Amino acid sequence: MIRIANEAGCAVYDMRGIVAGVGADDPEIGLIQFKVGSGGQAVAFPGEWDKPINPILYKAFDLYMKRR
């Protein structure tokens, strides 16, 4: 996907989030090193939110996930 984006002339590719303050022994460190080592840079964006299309179904699913 990165190659396709590059060939299409895209200047930015969002590799999704990285965790701040990760230590050298953290299991996420390899992924973060790959993202930054491939020329990436950390950019802070606002978080993600849900906008339910069906509020009743959303609430039911949310309750199910909390009890799971």
C-alpha positions as CSV (number, residue, x, y, z in Angstrom):
1,M,0.0,0.0,0.0
2,I,2.8,2.4,0.7
3,R,4.4,1.7,-2.7
4,I,1.1,2.3,-4.4
5,A,0.6,5.6,-2.5
6,N,4.1,6.6,-3.4
7,E,3.6,5.8,-7.1
8,A,0.3,7.8,-7.0
9,G,2.3,10.8,-5.9
10,C,1.0,10.9,-2.3
11,A,3.3,13.0,0.0
12,V,1.8,11.8,3.3
13,Y,0.8,8.3,4.4
14,D,-0.8,7.8,7.8
15,M,0.6,4.7,9.5
16,R,-1.8,5.2,12.4
17,G,-0.9,5.8,16.0
18,I,2.2,5.3,18.1
19,V,2.3,5.2,21.8
20,A,4.1,8.0,23.6
21,G,6.7,7.2,26.3
22,V,7.5,3.6,25.3
23,G,10.5,2.0,26.9
24,A,13.1,-0.1,25.1
25,D,11.6,-3.3,26.6
26,D,8.1,-2.6,25.4
27,P,6.6,-5.0,22.8
28,E,5.5,-2.0,20.7
29,I,9.1,-0.6,20.3
30,G,9.8,-2.5,17.1
31,L,6.7,-1.2,15.4
32,I,7.5,2.4,16.5
33,Q,11.1,2.0,15.3
34,F,9.8,0.8,11.9
35,K,7.4,3.7,11.5
36,V,9.9,6.4,12.5
37,G,12.8,4.6,10.8
38,S,11.0,4.7,7.4
39,G,11.1,8.4,7.4
40,G,8.0,9.0,9.4
41,Q,7.4,11.7,11.9
42,A,5.1,11.8,14.9
43,V,2.2,14.2,14.4
44,A,-0.5,14.8,17.0
45,F,-4.1,14.6,15.8
46,P,-7.3,14.7,17.8
47,G,-8.6,11.3,19.0
48,E,-11.3,9.2,17.4
49,W,-14.9,9.3,18.3
50,D,-17.9,7.2,17.4
51,K,-21.0,8.7,15.8
52,P,-23.7,6.0,16.0
53,I,-26.1,5.7,13.2
54,N,-28.5,3.6,15.4
55,P,-28.1,4.8,19.0
56,I,-30.2,1.9,20.5
57,L,-28.1,-0.8,18.7
58,Y,-24.9,1.1,19.6
59,K,-25.9,1.2,23.3
60,A,-26.7,-2.5,23.2
61,F,-23.4,-3.4,21.6
62,D,-21.6,-1.2,24.0
63,L,-23.2,-3.0,27.0
64,Y,-22.4,-6.4,25.4
65,M,-18.8,-5.4,25.0
66,K,-18.5,-4.2,28.6
67,R,-19.9,-7.5,29.9
68,R,-17.8,-9.7,27.6
